[in-house]
Amino acid sequence: MASISYSPAAFDGTSASDLLRSSSSGVTGIPLKTWGKVRFVVKRRDVIVAAKMRKMKKHEYPWPADPHPNVKGGVLTHLSHFEPLKEKQKPVTLDFEKPLVDLEKKIVDVRKMANETGLDFSDQIISLENKYQQALKELCLHLTPIQRVNIARHPNRPTFLDHVFNITDKFVELHGDRAGYDDPAIVTGIGTIDGRRYMFIGQQKGRNTKENIQRNFGMPTPHGYRKALRMMYYADHHGFPIVTFIDTPGAYADLKSEELGQGEAIAHNLRTMFGLKVPIVSIVIGEGGSGGALAIGCANKLLMLENAVFYVASPEACAAILWKSGKASPKAAEKLRITAPELCKLQICDGIIPEPPGGAHNGATWTSQQIKAAINETMDELMAMDTEELLKHRMHKFRKLGGFQEGVPIDPKKKSI
């Protein structure tokens, strides 16, 4: 036996992470960040670990101070940080919606006048309401691509977790990439819809400034994509169909993310998703930005909300590159063909999920139910396929988009053109 066993030794550290380096989980599964001062005593035949736990803030991961036993979905739902907002979100009016807001204000003023004076203004109110409905219908039918981009980025637009909690009977969030990190910009978990169990993976934006900072505005780091990859392997092993929700401006492109292998993490996901033996459905609920969206979007079926967008570069970035001015973003949005109807024509998108007039933020629950119906319908179709057929279906979907070859000599005539 080693000599250390014959004499007691004590090691004091300011934090347990100085002594345990294996992962973010330490002794008895408690994250190392929750440990205070730790003292290890090594004796002849045993190891004594004495640690003083620091006091955790209420509702801090991994568990709230007072978990409610009767919460919907069971106590495991406490693993999610997502809670109803304490303050109602303020209404946000987009520039092209201002005529509608003016009409709505006139209707309110006329009704107020009728109540105050006791006079009959019913004809005027009906006329204004008809004008409002007609204007709303015209606006929704003739939305330009850049207007759809603005709706997709609306601050009050329902997020991934809003939809998940609306459509699932039970949802348990799963954390971590098993390498010591848990990127909050990507949320994963197991949920059931009408008795069928799914693995949900989605990019999560914030509902206010504080949440957006916490979620990094929905821009995942390599840790987030590796977390998603881990859950894909888990779903493949247990036979859970995968549903991914895409809503990101793009992968986080800071120096640290590049150092940690952002490109490799995305490429690994792309390669892996083509070999998964379970059905995969991807739904673009907001904006799908470049490789950051595609990293969880290699699916058998790609569905899009009516006002969602899917692009290789944002209209602003494209305008800055091609026209050297951000003011050309409306033109860039049109040329890029990034809206759901355009992508359906190009056979990139396989279906459009309707939204309420004005956008999903005007009816989050209704939109979620449309998503639920689309998932059930699409999964019924995919679950009827055997494994080989499912893999061929996924491969064929992307092969028909086009291809390229490397190392093939170029025809001199084509080269000179």
Sequence and secondary structure as in RCSB ss.txt:
>XXXX:A:sequence
MASISYSPAAFDGTSASDLLRSSSSGVTGIPLKTWGKVRFVVKRRDVIVAAKMRKMKKHEYPWPADPHPNVKGGV
LTHLSHFEPLKEKQKPVTLDFEKPLVDLEKKIVDVRKMANETGLDFSDQIISLENKYQQALKELCLHLTPIQRVN
IARHPNRPTFLDHVFNITDKFVELHGDRAGYDDPAIVTGIGTIDGRRYMFIGQQKGRNTKENIQRNFGMPTPHGY
RKALRMMYYADHHGFPIVTFIDTPGAYADLKSEELGQGEAIAHNLRTMFGLKVPIVSIVIGEGGSGGALAIGCAN
KLLMLENAVFYVASPEACAAILWKSGKASPKAAEKLRITAPELCKLQICDGIIPEPPGGAHNGATWTSQQIKAAI
NETMDELMAMDTEELLKHRMHKFRKLGGFQEGVPIDPKKKSI
>XXXX:A:secstr
  GGGGS EEEEESSGGGT  S SB GGG BGGGEEEEEEEE SS EEEEEEE    TT TT  SS  TT TT G
GGGG      SS       GGGHHHHHHHHHHHHHHHHHHHH    HHHHHHHHHHHHHHHHHHHHT  HHHHHH
HHT TTS  HHHHHHHH SEEEEE   SSS   TTEEEEEEEETTEEEEEEEE   SSHHHHHHTGGG   HHHH
HHHHHHHHHHHHHT  EEEEEEES S  SHHHHHTTHHHHHHHHHHHHTT SS EEEEEEEEEEHHHHHTT   S
EEEEETT EEESS HHHHHHHHSS GGGHHHHHHHHT BHHHHHHTTS  EEE   TT GGG HHHHHHHHHHHH
HHHHHHHHTS HHHHHHHHHHHHHTT    SS    HHHHH 
